[in-house]
C-alpha cells in the first residue's frame, strides 16, 4: 500500500501505524537476509514513532500527509542516535548527535524511520557494494546489481520494506537504482532539498525521494523540500511549487534525448524505450529529437567527482585509509593529482554547459530519455564484463550530465527486457520545474499498462 491508501486507512481506523510499521520492520529483516539492503534496522525507535503516530491519528490530528508512513534513510545521511558509516570501515561507529535537515523534516512529519540502507563507500560508484556491508543484490535476480549508490533504498522500495526512501544522487545515484529495480525516483533541482553537512562532491550531489510510484515520491518531496539555514548552497527565495499538476502530454513540447554523453545504448533497451516514446506521442505530445550541447562531459564530470573523492579521503585519518575500497582510493588518487587550474577550468566549462542547457530546456516542456543505456548486470563489478566499459561513469551518460546542469529528473519504469530486467524512462525539466518532471512521469506511469497490451 502507498501513502494515499495507508493514510486513508489510518483516518478510518481500518489500520494503525503500529501494525503497518511492525510489518515494515519484519519485511526489512526478511529483505535484508536475502538481498543485504540494510546497514541497520531500528525496531525500537520506529515502533516508538509508530505509537506516537497512532495517537495523533486517533485524535484526528496527524502531523502531515505522511504521518505514520514508514521510511528508510540511506547510510550517507545523518540520523540522530545512529552511526553514519557511509559504507566505509574507515568511518567511526559513533551515534550522530543530530538529524540532517531531511531526517528532521521527516520526523516532524511523523514518519517512522525503519532503518539505514546500504551504499557503496561514500556513494562513490553506481553499484552498491562496500567494504562495510558487502554486496547488495537485485530482488528481480539476486545475481544482478540493483545499481547505486542508493541501491539499498531501491531494494527496500521494490520489496515493500518501508514506503518512502531517502536517496542521494551525485551522478545518477537515485535514478540508476530506480531504473534497475523498476521503482520511481526523483533527483530534484539543486537546492530544492537542503543538505547538511555538505557533500564532499559539492554541487553535484542532490537528495531526493525514492518510492514504488511517482505519487508517493511526490508526497515525500513535499516534506523534504524547503529552505534550511544550514545549507549555504540554497539560494534565497522559493522555487516554483512542487504541487502543480497542470502538465498534460496533449500538446506538450517534448525533447527526445537518445544519445548518452558517453557509450552506446543496448538495442533491446532502446526498443523498449521506443515503444514508450510512441505511447507518449499517441497521448498528444509533440516530440522532437535533441542533442545535448557539445562538451567533454565525461571529463568534466570526473574532474569534479574525483576531486570530491580526494577531499573525502583527506578527511580520513591516514592509518584508517587502508580499510577503504581500493577503487575509491584509486579515483581519490586521480583527484589529488588534479591541479587547481584543472579544476577551475572545468568549473568554468561547467558553467557554460549549464547556461546552454538552460537555453535548450527552455524550448521544451519536458525532455525524455532512457533512464540508463543498459539494464542491470552481474554484481561484483562496476560495469558489464562484455561491454567494454572501464568504470561506472562510462555507462552513466544519461545521468551525470543532469548533475552537472542541476535540472530535476524523475525516473519511472517502462517495461522489462530479457533476463527479467526492468528498464525505465527519465523525464527531465528546466531547473525549478520539478512539478513538471513529476507530472510527466506520473502521466506516463498512468499509461504504462498499455505497453503490455
Residue pairs with C-beta under 8 A, 6 or more apart in sequence:
1 9
1 20
1 163
2 163
2 211
2 212
2 213
2 215
2 216
3 65
3 66
3 69
3 163
3 164
3 215
3 216
3 219
4 215
6 15
6 20
6 68
6 69
6 163
7 62
7 65
7 66
7 67
7 68
7 69
9 15
10 16
10 17
10 53
10 57
10 62
10 67
10 68
11 57
11 62
13 58
16 50
16 54
16 57
17 50
17 51
17 53
17 54
17 57
17 67
17 68
17 69
17 112
18 47
18 50
18 51
18 53
18 54
20 50
20 68
20 69
20 70
21 46
21 47
21 49
21 50
21 68
21 70
21 112
21 114
22 47
22 50
24 46
24 70
24 114
24 160
24 161
24 162
24 163
25 41
25 43
25 46
25 47
25 70
25 114
27 159
27 160
27 161
27 162
28 37
28 38
28 41
28 72
28 114
28 115
28 156
28 161
28 162
29 41
30 161
31 37
31 38
31 139
31 155
31 156
31 159
31 161
32 38
32 41
32 161
34 139
34 142
35 136
35 137
35 138
35 139
35 142
35 146
35 155
35 159
36 118
36 133
36 134
36 135
36 136
36 137
36 152
37 117
37 118
37 136
37 151
37 152
37 153
37 155
37 156
37 159
37 161
38 72
38 115
38 116
38 117
38 118
38 152
38 156
38 161
39 75
39 85
39 87
39 115
39 116
39 117
39 118
39 132
39 133
39 152
40 75
40 82
40 83
40 115
40 116
41 114
41 115
42 82
42 113
42 114
42 115
42 116
45 81
45 112
45 113
46 70
46 112
46 113
46 114
46 115
47 112
49 107
49 110
49 111
49 112
49 113
50 68
50 70
50 112
52 110
53 62
53 63
53 67
53 68
53 110
53 112
54 68
56 62
56 63
56 67
56 68
56 110
57 67
57 68
62 68
62 110
63 108
63 109
63 110
64 108
64 109
64 110
64 111
64 223
65 109
65 219
65 222
66 106
66 109
66 110
66 111
66 164
66 219
66 220
66 223
67 109
67 110
67 111
68 110
68 111
68 112
69 111
69 163
69 164
70 111
70 112
70 114
70 162
70 163
70 164
71 106
71 111
71 112
71 113
71 114
71 162
71 163
71 164
71 165
71 166
71 220
72 113
72 114
72 115
72 116
72 117
72 152
72 153
72 156
72 161
72 162
72 164
72 165
72 166
73 79
73 102
73 103
73 106
73 113
73 115
73 116
73 117
73 165
73 166
74 116
74 117
74 119
74 123
74 149
74 150
74 152
74 153
74 165
74 166
74 167
74 168
75 84
75 85
75 86
75 87
75 116
75 117
75 118
75 119
75 152
76 84
76 86
76 87
76 119
76 122
76 123
76 149
76 168
77 84
77 100
77 102
77 103
77 166
77 168
77 207
78 84
78 96
78 98
78 99
78 100
78 103
78 197
79 96
79 99
79 100
79 103
79 113
79 116
80 95
80 96
80 97
80 98
80 99
80 103
81 95
81 96
82 95
82 96
82 116
83 91
83 92
83 93
83 94
83 95
83 96
84 91
84 96
85 91
85 93
85 132
86 119
86 121
86 122
86 123
87 118
87 119
87 120
87 121
87 122
87 123
87 130
87 131
87 132
87 133
88 121
88 122
88 130
88 131
88 132
88 323
88 324
88 325
89 131
89 132
89 320
89 323
89 324
90 316
90 317
90 320
90 321
90 323
90 324
91 316
98 104
99 107
100 195
100 196
100 197
101 194
101 195
101 196
101 228
101 230
101 231
102 166
102 193
102 194
102 195
102 207
102 224
103 113
103 166
105 223
105 224
105 226
106 113
106 164
106 166
106 223
106 224
107 113
109 223
111 164
111 223
114 156
114 161
114 162
117 150
117 151
117 152
117 153
117 155
117 156
117 165
118 128
118 130
118 133
118 136
118 151
118 152
119 128
119 130
119 148
119 149
119 150
119 151
119 152
120 127
120 128
120 129
120 130
120 148
120 149
120 151
120 325
121 130
121 131
121 132
121 324
121 325
121 328
122 200
122 309
122 312
122 328
123 148
123 149
123 150
123 168
123 170
123 173
123 201
123 205
124 149
124 305
124 309
124 325
124 327
124 328
124 331
125 148
125 149
125 327
125 328
125 382
125 391
125 392
126 147
126 148
126 149
126 171
126 172
126 173
126 176
126 382
126 392
126 393
126 396
126 399
127 145
127 147
127 148
127 151
127 379
127 381
127 382
127 392
128 135
128 136
128 145
128 146
128 147
128 148
128 149
128 150
128 151
128 152
128 177
129 135
129 136
129 145
129 148
129 379
129 380
130 325
131 323
131 324
131 325
135 145
135 379
135 380
136 145
136 146
136 148
136 151
136 152
136 155
137 143
137 144
137 145
137 146
137 155
137 379
138 144
138 145
138 146
138 155
138 180
138 181
138 376
138 379
139 146
139 155
139 158
139 159
139 181
140 158
140 181
140 182
140 376
140 420
140 421
140 422
141 376
141 419
141 420
141 421
143 378
143 379
144 180
144 376
144 377
144 378
144 379
144 419
144 421
145 151
145 180
145 376
145 377
145 378
145 379
146 152
146 154
146 155
146 177
146 180
146 181
146 376
147 154
147 176
147 177
147 178
147 179
147 180
147 181
147 372
147 376
148 173
148 176
148 177
148 392
149 168
149 170
149 173
149 177
150 165
150 167
150 168
150 169
150 173
150 174
150 177
150 185
150 210
151 177
153 165
153 166
153 167
153 174
153 177
153 210
154 165
154 167
154 177
154 178
154 180
154 181
154 183
154 185
154 210
155 161
155 177
155 181
156 162
156 165
157 165
157 178
157 181
157 183
157 210
157 211
157 212
158 181
158 182
158 183
158 212
160 212
163 211
163 212
163 216
164 209
164 210
164 211
164 216
164 219
164 220
165 209
165 210
165 211
166 207
166 209
166 210
166 224
167 173
167 174
167 177
167 185
167 207
167 208
167 209
167 210
168 174
168 199
168 205
168 206
168 207
168 208
169 175
169 185
169 187
169 205
169 206
169 207
169 208
169 403
170 199
170 201
170 204
170 205
170 206
170 305
170 308
170 403
171 204
171 301
171 305
171 393
171 396
171 399
171 400
171 403
172 372
172 396
172 398
172 399
172 400
172 403
174 185
174 186
174 187
174 206
174 208
174 210
174 411
175 185
175 187
175 371
175 372
175 399
175 409
175 411
175 426
176 371
176 372
176 396
176 399
177 183
177 185
177 210
178 184
178 185
178 210
178 371
178 411
178 424
179 371
179 372
179 375
179 411
179 413
179 422
179 423
179 424
179 426
180 372
180 375
180 376
180 421
180 422
181 376
181 422
182 413
182 416
182 422
182 424
183 210
183 211
183 212
183 413
184 210
184 211
184 212
184 213
184 214
184 216
184 217
184 410
184 411
184 412
184 413
184 441
184 445
185 208
185 209
185 210
185 211
185 217
185 410
185 411
186 208
186 209
186 210
186 217
186 221
186 408
186 409
186 410
186 411
186 434
186 437
186 438
187 206
187 208
187 402
187 403
187 408
187 409
187 410
188 206
188 207
188 208
188 221
188 225
188 408
188 434
189 239
189 406
189 407
189 408
189 431
189 432
189 433
189 434
190 203
190 206
190 233
190 406
190 431
191 231
191 233
191 234
191 235
191 239
191 406
192 206
192 221
192 225
192 239
192 242
192 408
192 434
193 206
193 207
193 208
193 221
193 224
193 225
194 207
194 226
194 227
194 228
194 230
194 231
194 234
195 205
195 206
195 207
195 231
195 233
196 228
196 230
196 231
198 231
198 232
198 233
199 205
199 308
200 308
200 309
200 311
200 312
200 315
201 304
201 305
201 308
201 309
201 312
202 304
202 308
203 233
203 406
204 301
204 304
204 305
204 308
204 400
204 403
204 404
205 403
206 403
206 406
207 224
208 217
208 221
208 224
209 216
209 217
209 218
209 220
209 221
209 224
210 217
211 217
211 220
213 445
214 410
214 412
214 438
214 441
214 442
214 445
215 442
217 410
217 438
218 242
218 438
218 442
221 242
221 434
221 438
222 242
222 243
225 239
225 242
227 234
227 238
228 234
239 432
239 434
240 432
240 433
240 434
240 435
241 435
242 434
242 435
242 438
243 435
244 435
244 439
245 435
245 439
245 442
246 439
247 365
247 366
247 435
247 436
247 439
247 440
247 443
248 284
248 443
249 280
249 283
249 284
249 285
249 440
249 443
249 444
250 283
250 284
250 285
251 284
251 285
251 286
252 284
252 285
252 286
252 365
252 366
252 440
253 285
253 286
253 288
253 363
253 364
253 365
254 280
254 285
254 286
254 287
254 288
254 364
254 365
254 366
254 367
254 368
255 287
255 288
255 289
255 290
255 360
255 361
255 363
255 364
255 366
255 367
255 368
256 277
256 287
256 288
256 289
256 290
256 367
256 368
256 369
257 290
257 291
257 292
257 367
257 368
257 369
257 398
257 428
258 265
258 270
258 273
258 289
258 369
258 370
259 265
259 291
259 292
260 370
260 373
260 395
260 397
260 398
261 292
261 297
261 298
261 397
261 398
261 400
261 401
262 297
262 298
262 393
262 394
262 395
262 397
263 373
263 387
263 389
263 394
263 395
263 397
264 373
265 370
265 373
265 374
266 373
266 374
266 375
266 417
268 417
268 418
269 370
269 372
269 373
269 374
269 375
269 417
269 423
270 370
272 414
272 415
272 416
272 417
272 423
273 370
273 414
273 423
273 425
275 414
275 415
275 451
276 414
276 415
276 425
276 444
276 448
276 451
277 287
277 368
279 444
279 447
279 448
279 450
279 451
280 287
280 368
280 444
281 287
283 443
283 447
287 368
288 364
290 360
290 364
290 367
292 357
292 360
292 401
293 353
293 356
293 357
293 360
295 349
295 352
295 353
296 349
297 353
297 397
297 400
297 401
297 404
298 393
298 394
298 397
298 400
299 346
300 346
300 349
300 350
300 353
300 404
301 393
301 400
301 401
301 403
301 404
302 331
302 334
302 393
303 338
303 342
303 343
303 346
304 343
304 346
304 347
304 350
304 404
305 331
305 335
305 393
305 400
306 331
306 332
306 334
306 335
306 338
307 335
307 338
307 343
308 335
309 328
309 331
309 332
309 335
310 332
310 333
310 334
310 335
310 336
310 338
311 335
312 332
313 321
313 324
313 328
313 329
313 332
313 336
314 336
316 324
321 329
327 382
350 404
353 404
353 405
354 404
354 405
354 406
357 401
357 405
357 407
358 405
358 430
358 431
361 367
361 407
361 428
361 429
361 430
361 431
362 430
365 429
365 436
365 440
366 427
366 428
366 429
366 436
366 437
366 440
367 427
367 428
367 429
368 425
368 426
368 427
368 428
368 440
369 398
369 425
369 426
369 428
370 398
370 423
370 424
370 425
370 426
371 398
371 399
371 411
371 423
371 424
371 425
371 426
372 395
372 396
372 398
372 399
372 423
372 424
373 395
373 397
373 398
374 384
374 387
374 395
375 417
375 419
375 421
375 422
375 423
376 419
376 421
376 422
377 383
377 384
377 385
378 384
378 385
382 389
382 390
382 391
382 392
383 389
383 390
383 391
383 392
383 394
383 395
384 395
387 395
389 395
393 400
398 426
402 409
402 428
405 431
406 431
407 428
407 429
407 430
407 431
408 428
408 429
408 431
408 432
408 433
408 434
408 436
408 437
408 438
409 426
409 427
409 428
409 429
409 437
410 426
410 427
410 428
410 437
410 438
410 440
410 441
411 424
411 425
411 426
411 427
411 441
412 424
412 425
412 427
412 441
412 442
412 444
412 445
412 448
413 422
413 423
413 424
413 445
413 448
414 423
414 424
414 425
414 444
414 448
414 451
415 422
415 423
415 448
415 451
415 452
416 422
416 423
417 423
425 441
425 444
427 437
427 440
427 441
427 444
428 437
429 436
429 437
429 440
430 436
